Amino acid sequence: MSSHTDRLHAVMESAHHALQRVKVKSRNHLDDIKLAAKEFNVDTKYVDLVIRFIGASDLARVHVIGTINPCFRAKLDDKVSYTSSVKPNTLSPVWDETWIVNMVPSTATLSVVVQETETGALDNDVGVFQTTVNPGAKEVEIVGKRLGQNKGTFWLTIQSSHSAHNSRSLPYSFDGPIHYSRHDSPTMGVLTNLRDTRLYSTWKIYIKGVPQFFGDTMQRWNHDYKAAQAIFQGPTSIAARSGIMAGHRMLYARTVLNGFGVVTSADDVFKLLQGSSRQSSGDGNRAFENRIKPAVYTYVIAKKGETFRFSETGAAFFVDFASKHALHSDCAESVVYSGEFHPRPEGGWENFSDCTDDSGVRWELVIDNNSGTYSPNPDLLAKVAQLLELNFTGINVVALAQDDPELKKSRDACREYALTKRGVKATELEPHATEGEETLSDRVSALKTT
């Protein structure tokens, strides 16, 4: 029995090494696995992984002096990726961030690029490393891309368990935690002392379950919509796309100024929707700073990175851009879904009073398909609601089609409450720039001329 077991182990070891060799030679990793498995008459093992990125030490400086603001990007076989938070001013960052991915071939390779991120500059690679997904604690050398010099040490742990899921249909499935980043427009703070700071912010939430709910179904740009035609069709569309994509890169740049966090429940989502300090009255009134703000948001669910991206519909950075949704989607010709949403207390804003504390109210998220650029199928709204309910435990999502009278009633009540009870100006409900204010579009134009 022992010799038989030893032979079996030898065959499996040989198959594993063959799989590793084959995988380097071809881009289609799943086909490589199938070919090698067939050659050795063994089934590919699929595992569920819990990867904990602990931190790094002795990172190399990108510049001669000073420290750096590092982050990292991890990939499993170029099929699924994870981007970390940015740690300020350190050569020994501690991330302690977790990434759960199900249905991963046991032969997969984890690749990590460590980067230095400077405010207002392009990312600079510190170094890279690769490792197997075998379970256990790992201490890995980070090496430079060009000369292979030591650039520091990275620590991580991997937990691996046999996958009981249908690995053949949905491999490399992200399963949490649900993390987010908040980004501020680079123009924030430039002649903006009279504006709500949230009008310069956008959010990106990494969500799970997109392939399970939507498969390959995508919402293509609306060929009947003039603004979309200007972006995706005709001789001038290239310049339009170029400007929007440059704006997207600026808006979603990963910098030390970003906010980062994890969403574990509906309460965490509604905290993201709380108001920030308003200085429009000049008296420093912060009465509503930590209360859920009555506001309408523009959103897209993007295939790339499987992310839920949104900002207030009246965000200042939308000025002079042909499409809000295209700016969020990075000019993608297709998205998983898009529209608008707004929070409301159960019963509607028309029946709410600020005398009632937010914690004493059941909150709802009203979501729709109001997007001229992509004109998404309203029949899929129920799936959007289910997707958000999967990711945001305990949230109550109300899905209403763009032409539903109830949607207009709810949205109008939300805006009316903002205007009459919270001191929001009518100009803030739609993209608007104050006189002399530099817009994101201005910044993009200036970049093109330099």
N, C-alpha and C positions, 0 to 999 in steps of 0.2 A: 504493500500500500504506500509505503514511504517513497519508494523509487518512482511509482506512478505519479505521486503528488509532485515530486521533484521535476519529473519530465513535463508535467502540465505547467508548472511554474516557469520552466525554461521556455516552453512554447509561448506562454503569455508574455514573458519578458521580451522574447524575440519579436513578437507581434507589436508590442509597445514601441520598441526601437524602430521598427519598420514604419509604423504610423508616424512617428516623429520625423523620420527622414523624408517620407512622401509628402508630408504637410509643408515642408520648406520649399518643395519644388513646384507647388501649384497654388493658385489663388483660391480655388474653390475647395475650402477645407472640408466641407461635409462630403463632397464627392471623394476626396482623398481618403477619408475615414472609411467610407463604404468599400472602396477598391481594396484598401489594405486589409480590411476585415474579411472581405470575400476571399482574398488570396490566402489568408491563414485560417479561414473557416472558423472565425470567432466573431461573436457579436460585440458591437461597440457598447461600452458601459457609459451610461449617462448619470451624472451626479448633480445634486443641489449644493451650491456653494454659499458659505457665509464668509466673506473676506473682510477682515478688519485691518484697515490701514492705520498703523499706530503712529509712525512718524519717521523722521530722518535726522541724521546728525552729520556735522562737518561738511555741509554742502559747500561746493566751490562758489566763490564770488564770480558773478558775471562781469563786474567792474573791478578795478584794481583795489579800491578801498570800500569800506562800508559793508553793510549786510544786504540782504535781499528780501523780497516779498514772495515767497514760494507758494506754488500750488502744483497739482499733478493731474494728469489725465491717464486713466487706466483703460485697457481694452482686453477683451477676451476674443482672440482669433479675429480681430477686426469686425466682429459681429455685434457687439454691444459695448458701450463705453460708460465711464463714470468720470466726472470732473469734480475735483475737490474744492473746498473753500480756500481762500487766500490767507496765509498767515503773515502778519506784518513784521518787518524788521528783524529777521532771525536767520541764522544758519543751521539751527536745530529745531525745526518745526515739529509740533505735536498736533496731529490731526485727530486721531481716535475716531475715524469715520468708518461706517460699515456699509457694505455693498452685498446685497443678496441676489444671486442669479440662479435660476433653476434650469434643469435640463441641459447641462453643459457636458460635452464629451470629456471623459476622464483624461484624454490626451491633449486637452486644450492648453494653450500658452497664454499666460497673463503678461501683457506688455505694459510698461509704465514709463511715461515721459514726465520728468520733473522740470518745471518751468519757473523762471523769474518773471513776475508781472509788475511792470511799472505803470503808474498812473499816466495815461495819455501816450503810452508807447506800445509798440508791438511786443508780444511775448518772446522771451529769449529762453531757449532750452538750456537747462543746466546739465542734464544727462539722462540716460535711459537705462532700463534693465528689463530682462525677461526671466520668467520662472515658470515652473510647472504649477498645476493646481493640486498637487499632492498635499494632503492635509498636514498641518503642523505649524510651528513657529518658524519664520524665515528671516534671516539677516542677509540682505542682498547688496552687492556692490553696485553703485550707480556709476556708469561709465560715460565719457564724452562721446558724442556721435561721430566725431571725425577721427581723433587720434586714440580713442579708447582709454584715455587717462581716467584715473579714479576721481570721481566728483562727489563722493560721499557714500553714506550707508543708509539703507532704507529698511525699516522693520514692519513686518506684517504677520498676521496669522490667518490660516485658512482652515475652516471646518468643512468637511465633505461628507455627504450621506447619499445613499442610493436614491435615485430619482424614481418616484412612483408615477410620475406624470407621463403624458403622451409625448415623449421627447422627439419623436420623428416629425410631428406636425408643428410644434412650437419650441424649437431649441433656443437656448440663450435668452430665456425670459426673465426680465428684470422683475424683482419681487420686493423691492423696498430697501431701506426705509425711504419714505417720501420726503425728499429734501428740496429746498428752494434757495434761490438767490434773488436779492433785490438790487436793481441797478438804477443809478441816477444818471440823467442826461448830463453830458459834459458841460452843458451850458448852465446847469443849476448854479445859482449863486451870482450869476452875472446879471445885474440889474433886476433881480427877482425878489427883492425884499417885500413886494406887495402881493406875492402869490403864495398859495398853498404849496408846500414843498412836495406833496404827493402828485402834483401836476407835472413833476419832472421825473417820476419814478415808473419803473416797469418791473414786473415780477416773472420769474420762470420757475415752474414747479415740475420736477421730474416725476412722472406718474407711471403706474404699472397697469397692465391689463389692456393696453391699446390693441395689440394683435388679437387677443381673445375676443374682444367685442367687435372690432372692425375688419379684421383680416386684411385683405388687400383693397378694401373699399376706400376710395379717396374722393375728395370734392375738388374738381378741377375749376380753374378760373372761369368766370362767367363771360362767355363770348358776346353776350348782349349788353354788357355793362360798359359804358363809355370810359370810365376811369380805368377799368381793367384792360380795355383795348389799348389805351395809351401806354400801359406798362408792358403788356405781353405781345403786342401785335403792331406791325408797321415799322417804317424806317427810323422813327424817333424813339422807339421803345427801348433800344439798347442804352441810350443815355439816361432814360427814365429809370430803368432797372439799376444801372450803375449807381445813381444817386441814392436810391432807396437802400440798396445793399450796403453802401458806405455808411448810411445813417444807422442801419441795423447793427453793423459792427461797432460803431461808436456807442450806441445805446446799450448793447448787451456785452460790452467789453468786461472781462473779468479783471477786477482791480482790487486793491486793498481797501477801497472805499465801499465795496459791495457789502450788503448784509446777507448773512447765511443762517439757515436754521433747518429744523426738521418738523414736519407736520404729522402729528399722531392722531388728531381728532378734528371734529368740526370746530371746536373752540379755537384751535390753532389757526384755522382758515379765517375765521371772523376777526381774529386779532390782526391779521394782515390787512383787513379792511377797515381798521380803526383810523380815525382822522389823525392828522399831525398838527403841529402848531400853526395857527393862522396869525399873520401879522397885518392883515389888511386894515384893521381898525386902528392900528398904531398903539393900542393899549396893552399889548402883550397878552391878551386873553387866551388862555389855554383850556377853557372850560370843556371843550369837546375833543380834546387831544386823544383821549383814550376811550372814546365812544365810537361805535360802529357808524361810519360815515354814510349818509344817504347819497349814493353816487352810482352812475352807470359805467360799466367797464367794457372795453373792447377786448376780445380774446381770440386766440387760435389754439387748436390742438395740432401741433406739428409732428410729422412723421419722424423728422430728424431729431434724434435724442429722445423721442416720445415725451414731449414737454407741453405743458399747459402754460401759455404765455399771455399776460394781460396787463392792462394799464387803464387808468380812467379815460373815458371817451373824450373828455375835455383836456387831455394832456397837452401841455404846451409844445412838446416836440413834434406833434403831428402837423403843425403849421407848414403849409407849402408842400406837403407830400400828397401824392395823388390818392393813396389808399392807406388807411390805418392798418387794415389786416395784412396788406403786403409788407408794411414796415415790420410788423411782428413776425411774419413768416419768412423773412429774408428773401422776399420775392419768389417764393416757391410757386410753381405752376399749379400744384395741388397741395391740399392740406387734409388732415383727417376730418377736421370740422372747424367751424368758426361762427362767430356771432357776438352777442353782447350778454351781459348778466348784471344783476344788481341784487344786493341783500335787502331783505325786508323783514320786519317783525311779523309774526303770525297774525293775520288779520289786516295787514297792510299798514303803510306809513300814515294813511289818512286816519287811522284809529290809534295812533301811537302818541305818547307824550314823553318828553324828556324827564318828567317827574319819575318815570319808571326806570329803574336801573337796568342796564343791558343784560345783566346776569339773571334777571327775573323774567326774561322774555325768551320764547322759543323762536329762533331765527331761521329764515328760509333763504335759499339761494335761487333766484328766478333766472333761468337760462333760456336763451332763444337762438334763432338762426339768422339774426339780422346782420347780414354781410352781403353787400352788393358785389364785392370782388369775387367771392366764391359761391354765393347763392346756394348754400348747402341744403340737401334734401331734408325737409321737415320730418319725414318719416323716421329719421335716425335720431331725433331728439331724445327719444326714450333711452336709446343706448348711451347717449352722452350723459344723461342723468344717472344711469346705472354705473357708468365708469367713474363718475365723481363720487358716488356713494361708496364704491369699492375703495377708493383712495382716501376719502375723508370720513373716517368712521363716525357715524351718528349724524351726518349732515342730512338735512331735508331739502331735496332739490325739486323745484317746480319747473317743469319744462313747458314752455308756451311758444307756439309758432309765431313767426313774424307778423302774420296777418290776423292773429287772435286779438279781439277787442280787449280781452282781459290783460294782455301784455301792455297795451297802450295805457290802460287805466293804472296798472301797477307802476309802470315806469314814470308816468306823469306825476303820480302821488309821491314817488321817491324824490323827484326833482323839485317839486313844490315844497316839500319839507326842507330840503336843503336851502332853498331860497328864502323861505319865510322864518325858519327856526334856527338855522345854523350859520347864517351870514354869508352864504355862498353867493357870489355875483353871477348874474345871468351870462356874462362873457366866459365864465369858467365851465359852463356846461358843454361848450364846443371848443375846439382848438383855437387859441387866441394868444397873440403876443402883444405885450404892452409897448408903447412907443419907445423906440431905442433899444429894445430887448433883442439880444442875439438869439437866433433860433438854431435848432439842430440843422435845418436846411442851410442856414448861413454858414455854419461850421463846415458842412460838407462841401459847399461851393468854395470856401476859402482853401480847403485841402486840395481841391482840384487845380487851383491856380498856383499852388506852391511847387 
